[in-house]
Amino acid sequence: MELDKFILAVITTNPKKVPSGAAVFHCDSKEEMEKITTNLEAILDGIAHSLTDELYVIVKH
């Protein structure tokens, strides 16, 4: 099975803005959020997209 156009992870500093049903990583700072996003992007072989200053998603295109 191949995943196509799927949200692999959500990374945020504001847990109130995250829907359920996704792998969510809560960070204490913007710097921590950017570091985790970069690492997960490579590990999951996905593409990171910044939706707001507090929220990134990693998707598989």
N, C-alpha and C positions, 0 to 999 in steps of 0.2 A: 504494500500500500504506500502510495506517495502522497505527502501532504502538499497541498497547493493553496495559496492564499489563506493562510491560517495564522492566527495570533499565537506565538509560541510563549511569550512572557510579557508581563507588565512590570515596569520599574517606576516607583514613585516615592516622593517625599510626603505625599498627602493621601493616606489610605482611604479617605472619604470619597475620592474621585475614581475608585477602581471598581469595576463590575466583578461579580462573582463568576466562577467558572474558568478562571485563567490562573496560570502560575504567577503569583504576585510576589515581588521583592520590595520590601519597605526599607527606605534608607533614611538616615538622620540628616543628611546634608546633600546639597546639589553635587558636590565633588564626589561623594560616595556613590550617588546615583549614576553619575557619568562613568565612573570606573567600573561599576557592576554592569552597566549597559554595554560597555565596550567588550568586557570579558564574555558576557552571555551571547553577544552578537557573534563572536568567533566560535564559541563552544557549540551553539545551536545551529550555526551556518545559516543565519537569518540576516535580515536588514533591520537596523534600528531606526525608528522614526520618533522625533520629538513632537508630541501633540500640544504640550504646554511646557512652561518652565518647571512644572512639578511632575510631569508624566511622559514616559517613553513607552513605546510598544516595540516588540521585536516580532517581525512577521516573516513568513516564508512566502515568497512570490513565485 
